[in-house]
Amino acid sequence: MTLNPSDIQALWLTLELALLTTTILLVIGVPLAWFFAHAKSRWWSILEVIFSLPLILPPTVLGFYLLVVFSPKNHFGDWWIQLTGHPFAFSFSGILVASVIYSLPFVLQPLRATFKQMGNTYTHLASSLGVSSFKSFFIIFIPLNMRMIISAATLGFAHTLGEFGVVLMVGGSIPGETRLLSIALFEHVEAGELFQAHQLAALLLFAAFALLLTINLLQKGKRESFPHA
């Protein structure tokens, strides 16, 4: 497989986006999943639905509303320009925010289900031993669920690799800035460059297969480690 320089650039940019997105998703997704698994207020349920909307919302709709929210004509857009030094649209930081929002439920949902399945037994046990909820989260919940956390991170990484609609809507196709593999593939097909399109499609297909196989092996390992679950 021989990629041209612009496609290699798109490959590295895609990997950078996926790694940064996955890191951010873990930082915010793991504690959010824990709160959602134990929260009883209906307000948390409404917030969970909002975070889960990207599961069924067309990516272009999400991208459109992000452009509206971060338009330079309103306060959020002005704040974004002051923070980053450039507009939200057609920027790497813009597609990073879009990717985090779009992939969040793919990390949040499996972790929430895992934490919910554990119940409150470990929490009550830790509390009886004088361990705070905050501390028990790091010394009990995370170590016990490390396989599922890695699995959710892998799923988020895989989902980011294949993003198209939301990143195209927010970032367009600027080489070295917002042109990702999925966008490069679309452009090759549109230009009738089928050989280059086949290469990128095969690369994405192989990556998807390898990542999904990793997720299945991690989940199988978790079931074997905890046969009672």
Order of alpha helices (4+ residues) and beta strands (2+ residues): alpha-alpha-alpha-alpha-alpha-alpha-alpha-alpha-alpha-alpha-alpha
